Amino acid sequence: MRIYQEKDYNAMSRRAASIIAAQVVSKPDCVLGLATGSSPVGTYQQLIKWYEQGDLSFREVRSVNLDEYYGLAPDHDQSYRYFMQANLFDHVDIRPENTNVPDGLAKDPAAEGARYEKLVEGLGYADLQLLGMGRNGHIGFNEPCGEFPVATHLVDLAESTIEANARFFASADDVPRQALSMGIGTIMRARKILVVVSGADKAEAVAKAVFGPVTPEVPASILQLHPDVTLVADEAAMSKAAEVGKA
Ligand code: F6R
């Protein structure tokens, strides 16, 4: 695993954006696996800036998002489809038909999981998969559990995830209890993985993911087994990993 420790969120975002830009420049029709949440917002802002300056084009890029809340319509302002439009897609030249997010309104979530998995497989999986990390070590919405889920599936969100994401909703009661998420197997098939993490509240998860045992109780720990992972974290998120690393 390659680790970049950056001073703060902005530096983390610039570093991550440069890695994504390098991917897009070297393979303009690449498949980008994308994430939502607070962690990648600055990364997307930097990519938009380079697009506006004429330095980067997403014209041939295909994208697959990690996850979507189950029960939210695409135009719900907390859906992940809405997030992607607002934070990236509406501001760059990616073709709308080349962007993919699981359907949060699918009547049959198992069938939707299977459809999405096939779609990602049909695209040859991600050339580069961007990930954030939950405070409990989740990636995508693969929550700590007894075994690593393999393919795209319906997930019951952990209480800690519902609490963490309540900041985006009127109250915790409004946070959906379930989500459709790529599985760990889907994520691990990406050729490159880029993880962005910031803030002291992620420090323990980062330390466990990087230096702890590989266990489904810390889903991000599986990344230790992937041959091409880059972790870009700010100093606060690295504080505990730095201690363990020195010991
Ligand atoms: C988002 C996702 C989640 C988030 C994680 C961190 O698509 O799959 O795993 O990356 O919950 O969220 P933030 O960045 O809001 O702290």
Boltz pocket constraint, residues with backbone or C-beta under 6 A from the ligand:
constraints:
  - pocket:
      binder: B
      contacts: [[A, 34], [A, 35], [A, 36], [A, 37], [A, 38], [A, 39], [A, 40], [A, 66], [A, 67], [A, 131], [A, 132], [A, 133], [A, 134], [A, 135], [A, 138], [A, 139], [A, 140], [A, 141]]
      max_distance: 6.0
